[in-house]
Amino acid sequence: MANITAALVKELRDKTGAGMMDCKAALGEVDGDVEAAIDWLRKKGLAKAAKKAGRVAAEGLIGIAVAGTKGVLVEVNSETDFVARNEQFQDLVRSVAQVSLSTDGDVEAVKAAAYPGGATVADAISSAVATIGENMNLRRAAKLEVSAGAIGAYVHGSVGEGLGKIGVLVALESTGKADELAALGRQIAMHVAAANPQALDAAGVDADVIARERGVLAEKAAASGKPANVVEKIVESGLKTFFKEVTLVEQAFIHDPSKTVAQAVKESEGKVGAPIKIAGFVRFGLGEGVEKQESDFAAEVAAAAGV
């Protein structure tokens, strides 16, 4: 039997919004497995959905750079937000993003790329660590490119040109007007920053995620006592709703919720002067998936004092 700690209960509550006692009961039912507890709560109708991203924990900056029909995102982490406000660190992140344009977007390729002044990106980061006195690293990078069209870009929580807490790139394939495409791409990038879709369309959603959602829907529907054929219809209807929530093209467009993103793109083709296809998108939220160790200052003092 797993030890159900207060920290586990808090983590589950943060991810689901369920009540404390419900979270404790769920963890007890699944031997302390948080992900299984999320499903347990959802099956009982006590949680809306699993919040996959978790809370942002790492410090640093997201850097973005666009040149013509290609764009890159990089995430450079630091130990404290104080360093993220340092001009030297900001220049480093901005330069790493610019250098990344000449690579395929692979992190190791970016680290090995030539940095202004003759060193590599990895060398530049090491030098910054020595100068600033705080550990930092290039955590991830991504690149989008189209043969014809535009790359839309948006930075949220901006602290300077091309730098912020959330960065988004959207690739639009089209032979239409580049300036109109770039403006549309920026609007869609803003939508991605706010709505955080999991995939471009239903075909892009991970099969395991779909299977998990199907299982939750099926068990919840079956618990109502409905016959199998009705349960299946409920499940299929639930999956359609799920895809509307998590796929970019089916989400309600934040700039005009009366239409989907796909409909907004279609309507823009007249202004652009050619068909438009969303070729892909990338969204980096600072510190996604990185757990920062939290300290209890009072407990630390008590421990140091031998209390």
Disulfide bonds with the S-S distance in Angstrom:
none
